[in-house]
Structures are given as C-alpha cells and as structure tokens.
Amino acid sequence: MNDYFDGLFEGDVEKLRSIFHDDAWLKGNNYRKTRDEWLEAVANRPVPRDERMQYNFNIQSLEIIGDQAMAKVDVPLLAAHFIDFLGLLKEDGHWKIVNKMYTII
C-alpha cells in the first residue's frame, strides 16, 4: 500500500505500473480505464507533492485470505477525496492490484 500511496503522491507512473497487474481495470461511476489509460492520465495531471498537498492517505481496512486481499483506502488527492477499493492477488510471490474501484466522497 505504501507504493500505491507514494506513487499517487509523487505522480510516479513507473512505481504505480509495477504494483498493478497488466490487465487491471479501474472503475468508477461512468468511468472505465485500463491500467495504461489510467497511468497516462496520472502522467498528465498535476503532481500532488509538487502542489504541496499533505500526505494524508490511509488504509481503512485490509482483509487477506490466502493469496487474495481487499483493501479499502482513503485517498485525499488534488481537488477530490476518494475512497478506493483495491482487489489484490499474490502471484509468483508478489502482490499486484488487479482491480480498482473508487468513489468520490
């Protein structure tokens, strides 16, 4: 989760790419993006660190069952405040985000 938060805060597309599975999808109401489409959007938006935003991300819940996990995370970012639901799988010894759903609160 630290790499996820750091990648968002720093606008580090390569860090984010490394923790998302190649075929991950990002979904919100009326919003569907592949991992690479979303990373392109991240690369072209302001960088929260450079905008002097506070680093206030946190994990609200994390449930792990075997090699599967679901994380609910609090993501205040730029002009919005998100709750992200991240589905993760552990494959070949590494955890990867395979699905991201989010809502704006």
N, C-alpha and C positions, 0 to 999 in steps of 0.2 A: 504494500500500500504506500510505503514511503516513496518508491519510484514513481508511482502514479501521481501522488501529490506534488512531488518535486518537478516532474515532467510538465504538469499543468502550470505550476507557478513560474517555472523558468522558460516555458514555451519550447521545451526540448523535445522536438519531434522524434529524434532517434531514440531517446530514452523511452518515450511512450510506445514507439514501434516495437521495442524489444520486449515489452510486457503484454502486448496484445497479440493474440493468435492471428495468423494471416487471414483467416476467414471470419474474423469477428465483425459483428454488426453493432451499430449504435442506434438506439431507438428512443424517440420521444413522441409526444403527440404530434402527428402530421410531420414527422421527421424520421427519415431512414437514411443512414450513410454507411458505407463500407468503412473499414478501418482506414484505408488510404484516403478516401474522400474526406473523412473527419480530420486526419492528420494534415491534409492540405489546408483546411480551414484553420487549424491551430497555427500553422506556419504563417498564415496571413492575418492574424489578429494581433492586437497589442499584447505585449508580454507583461503579465501581472507584476512580476518582480520589478521590471523597468518602470511600471506605473506606480511603484511604491505602495502596492497593496499589502495588507497584512497577511501573513501566512496563518490562516485560521482553519485549515482543513482538519477533519477528524473522522474517526471511524465510529459510527453509531452502533453498528452490530456486525458480527462476523460469525458465521456458522460454517463449520468444517465437518464434513462427513466423508471419511476416506480420502479419495483424491478429487473431491468436489467441494466447492465453497461458494458461499453467497455473502457478499459484503454490502452493507448499506453505509454510504459515506456522505458526509456533509461537506459541500464544496462551494464556499462563497468565492465567486470568480468574476472579476471585471464588473459589469453592470447588472449582474444577476446573482441569485443564490440558488444553487442546485442541490438536490438530493439524488445521488447516483446509486443505482443497484447494479453491482458488478458480479457477473457469474464467472467463476474461475474453475479451471481444470488443471490438475497436476499430471503432466505427461512427460515422459523421458526425464523425470526428476526435476522438472521446472514448472512453476505455476504460471499460467497465462490467462489473461482475461479473454473470454470467448464471447461475452455478450455484455453490453452496457445499455441499461435503460435509465432514463433520468426524467426528473420533473423539476420545474422551477417553482420555488415557494416564495 
